[in-house]
Amino acid sequence: MLGSFPSVASLAAQQYYGHPRNQFWPLLSALWGQDLRAMPYRERCDWVARRGLAVWDVYASCQREGSLDADIRAAAPNDLQALVSRLPQLRAIAHNGGESARSLRVTQALGLPVLRLPSTSPANASWSFERKLQAWREVFAFAGLLDEPQEEDEGSRRPHGRP
């Protein structure tokens, strides 16, 4: 799962999707029937990694006032090729939102199915939670992420990075 770059709230909390109104964790909770927000953050990350989900961002750094993706300037990309090399069991890449999806040409060249998801950001108010959930369910089913947890191995951990 590739986001764009952490919001101000996420950076302050040192947590992916740390804004309290971001729907990322509630969507995953609904998909997997597990209240992930009730877990401590590290436990939550380990829990989703065991189910085969890695979380990272397309940008390693950027300039931005506030948290809106539309305000991102001077973005430096993460090394997505290295990510794919470190995760040989990777089955698909999903972009969470439009700014992340601007990297579609890069991710499509990596040789995996690439999918675009509606943003979980509170700024994406035009999609209801239920509509987002349906779109996310289809992508997770395609990627086999609605199945039972995977065996833990070195390659199933989330990539290192911020937050």
C-alpha positions in Angstrom: 0.0 0.0 0.0 1.6 3.2 -1.1 0.4 6.6 0.2 1.9 9.9 -0.9 3.6 11.3 2.2 2.6 11.4 5.9 0.3 14.2 7.1 1.4 16.7 9.7 -0.6 14.6 12.3 1.0 11.4 11.2 4.5 12.9 11.4 3.8 14.3 14.9 2.4 10.9 16.0 5.2 9.0 14.1 2.4 6.7 12.8 1.2 5.9 9.3 -2.3 7.3 8.9 -2.2 9.0 12.3 -4.8 11.7 11.6 -7.8 10.7 13.8 -10.3 11.2 10.8 -8.2 9.3 8.3 -10.2 6.2 7.3 -7.2 3.9 6.7 -7.3 2.0 10.0 -11.2 1.9 10.2 -11.3 0.5 6.6 -8.8 -2.2 7.5 -10.7 -2.9 10.7 -13.9 -3.4 8.7 -12.2 -5.6 6.1 -10.6 -7.9 8.6 -13.1 -7.8 11.4 -10.5 -6.6 13.9 -10.5 -3.3 15.8 -7.1 -2.2 14.8 -7.3 1.3 16.3 -7.7 -0.3 19.8 -4.3 -1.9 19.4 -1.0 -0.1 20.2 0.5 1.2 17.0 3.4 -1.3 16.8 1.1 -4.2 17.4 -1.3 -2.9 14.8 1.6 -2.7 12.2 2.7 -6.2 13.1 -0.9 -7.5 12.8 -1.4 -6.1 9.3 2.1 -7.3 8.2 1.2 -10.8 9.2 -1.8 -10.5 6.8 0.6 -9.5 4.0 0.1 -5.8 3.9 3.2 -3.5 3.7 2.7 0.2 4.1 5.0 2.9 2.6 4.9 6.2 0.7 5.9 7.1 -2.9 7.8 10.1 -1.6 10.8 9.9 0.7 10.6 13.7 1.3 8.8 16.8 0.1 8.0 20.4 0.8 4.5 21.1 1.9 2.6 23.6 4.0 0.0 21.7 6.0 -1.2 18.2 5.0 -2.9 18.5 1.6 -1.4 16.4 -1.2 -2.2 19.2 -3.6 0.4 21.3 -1.8 3.3 18.9 -2.2 6.3 20.5 -3.9 9.8 19.3 -4.6 9.0 15.7 -3.9 11.8 13.1 -3.8 10.6 9.6 -4.6 11.3 6.5 -2.5 13.2 3.7 -4.2 10.2 1.5 -5.2 12.4 -0.8 -7.2 14.4 -1.6 -4.1 11.2 -2.2 -2.2 10.0 -4.8 -4.7 13.4 -6.4 -4.6 13.2 -6.7 -0.8 9.6 -8.2 -0.9 9.7 -11.1 -3.4 6.3 -12.3 -2.2 4.7 -9.0 -3.2 1.6 -9.8 -5.3 0.3 -6.3 -6.1 0.8 -2.6 -5.5 -2.1 -0.4 -4.5 -2.0 3.4 -4.5 -4.0 5.1 -1.7 -5.3 8.2 -3.4 -4.6 10.4 -6.4 -1.2 11.9 -5.4 0.2 8.4 -4.8 -1.3 7.3 -8.1 0.7 10.0 -9.9 3.5 7.4 -9.7 1.6 4.8 -11.7 4.1 4.8 -14.5 6.9 4.0 -12.1 4.9 1.2 -10.3 3.5 -0.3 -13.5 7.1 -0.8 -14.7 7.9 -3.0 -11.7 6.1 -6.0 -13.2 3.2 -6.4 -10.7 -0.5 -5.6 -10.9 -1.0 -2.0 -9.9 -4.3 -0.8 -8.5 -5.7 2.6 -7.5 -7.8 3.1 -4.4 -9.8 6.1 -3.3 -7.9 8.1 -0.7 -8.6 7.5 3.0 -7.8 11.1 3.7 -10.4 13.2 5.5 -10.0 15.6 2.5 -11.7 12.9 0.3 -15.2 13.6 1.6 -16.8 12.9 -1.8 -16.6 9.1 -1.2 -18.6 7.7 1.7 -17.0 5.2 4.0 -19.2 2.4 2.5 -18.2 3.3 -1.0 -14.5 3.3 0.0 -15.0 0.0 1.8 -16.4 -1.6 -1.3 -13.5 -0.4 -3.5 -10.9 -1.5 -0.9 -12.7 -4.9 -0.5 -12.4 -5.6 -4.2 -8.7 -4.7 -4.3 -7.9 -6.7 -1.1 -9.8 -9.7 -2.5 -7.8 -9.5 -5.8 -4.5 -9.3 -3.8 -5.5 -12.2 -1.5 -5.4 -10.0 1.5 -8.8 -11.2 2.9 -7.3 -14.7 3.4 -5.9 -16.0 6.6 -2.7 -14.5 8.1 0.6 -15.4 6.3 3.5 -17.1 8.0 5.8 -14.5 9.5 9.1 -14.2 7.7 11.8 -11.5 7.2 10.2 -10.3 4.0 6.7 -9.7 5.4 7.7 -6.8 7.6 6.8 -3.3 6.6 9.5 -1.3 4.8 11.6 0.9 7.0 10.8 4.6 6.6 8.8 7.3 8.1 6.7 7.2 10.3 
